[in-house]
Amino acid sequence: MPIGLRKAAFSHTGNNPVDIIGDASYQCYLATITVADEFGADAIYVVITPQFMTHPEKICTILKDRPFKTKLLPVLLGGEAMEAAKAYLRSEKINFFESIQEAVSFFPPSNIM
């Protein structure tokens, strides 16, 4: 993993996916997405879960307020705890996924090995 991403992400995995820890703040999400945006990927899944220090609705504002080259695909896990974030995304007409299965089915299977 490139050093810039490792520093931004506080990753414990060292690989893809980038793990920014469960209680990541708005600033941590923003820094990680900003660095990851430079890699030229087709899309970035932004998985958001309700945690003590995480504010899902505020994190979702990143998807509207910041221009990125890479398509951001939000995945909101956590059922009812994510309703305010979902309502915000709906009001901004930003598509999102409510499960990992739904999100990964968005892209067709690849023949890349």
N, C-alpha and C positions, 0 to 999 in steps of 0.2 A: 504494500500500500504506500502511495506517495506520502512523503513527510508532511506536506501541507494539509492533506486530508486527515492524516493520523492526528495532527495537532488540533485541527478544528473539531474532529469527531470524538476524541477521547475513546477511540475504538479499543475494544478488548479482543476483537476477533482477528484483526490484521488482514482480513480478506473482505470479499463482497459477501454478504451485505455489510455496510458500515453500521456499527452499533454505537449509538450516541447515548447509551444508558437510559433506563426507563424514566428517570426523573429529569430529563433534559429540559432546559429552559428555552424560551423563545430565541434568545441570543445564540444558544448552542445549535438549534435547528437552523437558524439563519446562516451562521458561519459554515456549517457543514454543507448545506445546500449550495451556498455561494462557491465553495471550493469544488464540490462535485460537479457543478455546472460547467466547469472548465474542461472536463474530460471528453466532451463530445458524444455522450451516450444518447440513445434514442429517447429515453425517458428515465425519470427517477421516481421510484415509489417512495412516498413520504408516509411512513407508518406512524400514526399518532395514537397513543393509548392514554387513558386517564391515570395519572399518578399524582402523588402529593404535590410535587413541585412543577408539574406540567400543566399548562393552561391551554387546552386544545383550541378554544375559540381564538385566542390571541395568536397561536401558532398558525392557524388557518389564514390569518390576515397576510402572512408571508405570500400566500398563493395569489393574492390579488394585488398587493401593494408593491411587489418587487418584480421587475422584468428579468426573466431568465431565458437563456438560449434553449435550454433543455425543457421538454414538457414535464411538468410535475404532476404526478398521479397520487392524490391523497388517499390513504387507506385509514379509515377511522374505526378502530376496534374498541369495544367497550360498551356496546348497547346503549341503554338509556343515559349513561353518564356522558355520552358524546352528543346528545340532542342539541345543545346550544351551538356546538361547532357545526353540526350538520345543517341546522337552520341558517347559520351564517353563510355556509357554502351555497345552499340553495338560493338564498337571497341574492348572492353574487353570481348566480348561474355558473357555478364551478362544479363540475362533475366529481364524484368521489365514489369510493368503494367501501363496503361495510364488512368485507371479509377478505382474507388472503386469497381464498379460492376464486372469488369473484375478480380480484385484481389480476391474478396471473392468467386467468382465462381471457383477458383483454387482448393479449398478444397471442398470435397463432404459434403453434409449436415450431421450433427452429430445428434445422438440420445441422446446426453448428455443433461440432464436438470439441 
